[in-house]
């Protein structure tokens, strides 16, 4: 199969793919009480963030045989807050909005302050994992970071994704992100690498 990295311009397409991938994971289950609400709420949440990234970062897609198979959403950090974010979340998340607020607060406390690029989301369509597509998406942006001497930061949402990032030069930050009575996330940092070591 042929693969191609493209720049994305449609926030709804990006947000929809991320939501389709993550609406059943532990984080979504912690954020949103009712299973039937998770996909529609997360579509709006991820689309809002993808739209912000189109102005303050880079949004990539990977096509496999012409079909969109995954996306990666990067921010150039520090980046401005989304105007009216909490009000927007309250409008589509309803009773779940408080959990989003707590989640954002906890993430903000651990987020490094020095300049870096922030991988907010990387998602592959269901059934397309295990083919190296995530690696290709990571390498696309890592090449730029390494060439420009810029570090990167992310929060891995599972042990499996943490292991992937470890293979690409990320290291664990000192403190885990623990959601109250919920799952753990793994803040990770990557220093830029000489071109011969980049991955």
NORURHU-V100543 format. One record per residue. RES is the residue in one letter. PHI is phi in degrees with one decimal (NA if undefined). BURIAL is 1 if it has 9 or more other ideal C-beta (glycine too) atoms within 8 Angstrom, else 0. D_FIRST is the distance of its C-alpha to the first C-alpha in whole Angstrom. Layout:
res: <RES;RES>
phi: <PHI;PHI>
burial: <BURIAL;BURIAL>
d_first: <D_FIRST;D_FIRST>
This chain:
res: <X;X;X;X;X;X;X;X;X;X;X;X;X;X;X;X;X;X;X;X;X;X;X;X;X;X;X;X;X;X;X;X;X;X;X;X;X;X;X;X;X;X;X;X;X;X;X;X;X;X;X;X;X;X;X;X;X;X;X;X;X;X;X;X;X;X;X;X;X;X;X;X;X;X;X;X;X;X;X;X;X;X;X;X;X;X;X;X;X;X;X;X;X;X;X;X;X;X;X;X;X;X;X;X;X;X;X;X;X;X;X;X;X;X;X;X;X;X;X;X;X;X;X;X;X;X;X;X;X;X;X;X;X;X;X;X;X;X;X;X;X;X;X;X;X;X;X;X;X;X;X;X;X;X;X;X;X;X;X;X;X;X;X;X;X;X;X;X;X;X;X;X;X;X;X;X;X;X;X;X;X;X;X;X;X;X;X;X;X;X;X;X;X;X;X;X;X;X;X>
phi: <NA;-87.7;-123.0;-147.6;-91.1;-130.7;-85.5;-91.7;-127.9;-105.3;-63.0;-68.4;-64.3;-63.5;-61.3;-64.8;-65.5;-63.2;-63.7;-59.4;-75.9;-107.7;-69.6;-104.8;-79.8;-63.0;-65.5;-63.5;-66.5;-72.7;-71.6;-123.8;-64.5;-92.9;-58.4;-70.1;-89.7;-64.3;-65.0;-63.7;-69.0;-66.2;-60.3;-69.1;-64.3;-68.2;-65.6;-58.8;-71.5;-64.2;-62.3;-66.0;-66.8;-62.6;-95.5;-128.6;-174.4;-138.5;-124.9;-108.2;-124.4;-122.1;-102.5;-119.3;51.8;87.5;-102.1;-64.8;-112.8;-173.3;-142.3;-135.4;-117.6;-114.0;-118.1;-85.3;-101.6;-72.5;-126.5;-68.4;-65.8;-70.9;-58.8;66.5;-59.2;-63.7;-65.8;-64.0;-62.4;-59.5;-70.9;-109.3;-101.0;55.8;-64.2;-87.7;-60.1;-62.6;-66.2;-62.0;-63.4;-62.2;-58.3;-63.3;-63.4;-64.7;-65.3;-63.7;-65.0;-95.8;-70.0;-60.5;-93.8;-71.4;-58.0;-167.6;-108.0;-113.0;-84.7;-75.4;-147.5;-138.7;-144.8;-115.7;-58.6;-58.1;89.4;-113.2;-80.5;79.5;-111.6;84.9;-69.5;-62.3;-61.8;-62.5;-63.5;-62.4;-61.3;-56.4;-86.0;-59.1;-57.4;-67.2;-61.0;-66.4;-65.1;-98.5;68.8;-110.3;-77.9;-133.2;-137.9;-158.4;-120.0;-72.9;-96.1;-156.4;-64.0;-64.2;-69.0;-58.5;-62.5;-60.4;-68.2;-58.4;-69.2;-105.9;95.2;-82.1;-126.8;-68.4;-77.8;-62.3;-120.8;-81.1;-100.9;-108.7;-80.9;-56.3;52.9;-142.1;-72.7;-109.6;-118.1;-119.5;-62.6;-139.2;-130.8;-130.8;-79.2;-61.1;-116.3;-56.0;-55.0;-68.5;-104.5;-62.6;-163.8>
burial: <0;0;1;0;1;0;0;1;0;0;1;0;1;1;1;1;1;1;1;1;1;1;1;0;1;1;1;1;1;1;1;1;0;0;0;0;1;1;1;0;1;1;1;1;1;1;1;1;1;1;1;1;1;1;0;0;1;0;1;1;1;1;1;1;0;0;0;1;1;1;1;1;1;1;1;1;1;0;1;0;0;1;0;0;1;0;0;1;1;1;0;1;1;0;0;1;1;0;1;1;1;1;1;1;0;1;1;0;0;1;1;0;0;0;0;1;1;1;1;1;1;1;1;1;1;0;0;1;0;0;0;0;1;1;1;1;1;1;1;1;1;1;1;1;1;1;0;0;0;1;1;1;1;1;1;1;1;0;0;0;1;1;0;1;1;1;0;1;1;1;0;0;1;0;0;0;1;0;1;0;0;0;0;0;1;1;1;1;1;1;0;1;1;0;0;0;0;1;1>
d_first: <0;4;7;10;13;16;20;21;24;24;26;26;22;22;25;24;20;22;25;23;22;25;28;28;28;32;32;32;34;37;37;37;39;38;35;35;35;32;30;32;33;30;29;32;32;28;29;32;30;27;30;32;29;28;32;32;29;25;23;19;16;12;10;6;6;9;11;13;12;15;18;20;24;26;30;32;35;37;37;39;39;38;41;42;40;42;44;40;39;42;42;39;39;43;44;41;42;44;41;39;42;42;39;39;42;41;38;40;42;40;38;39;41;40;37;34;30;30;26;28;24;21;19;16;16;17;15;12;14;14;10;12;11;15;16;14;16;19;19;18;22;23;23;25;28;28;29;31;33;32;32;30;31;29;30;28;29;28;29;25;24;27;26;22;24;27;24;24;27;29;32;34;37;40;40;38;38;39;40;43;43;39;36;36;33;33;33;32;32;30;32;31;30;30;27;27;27;25;22>
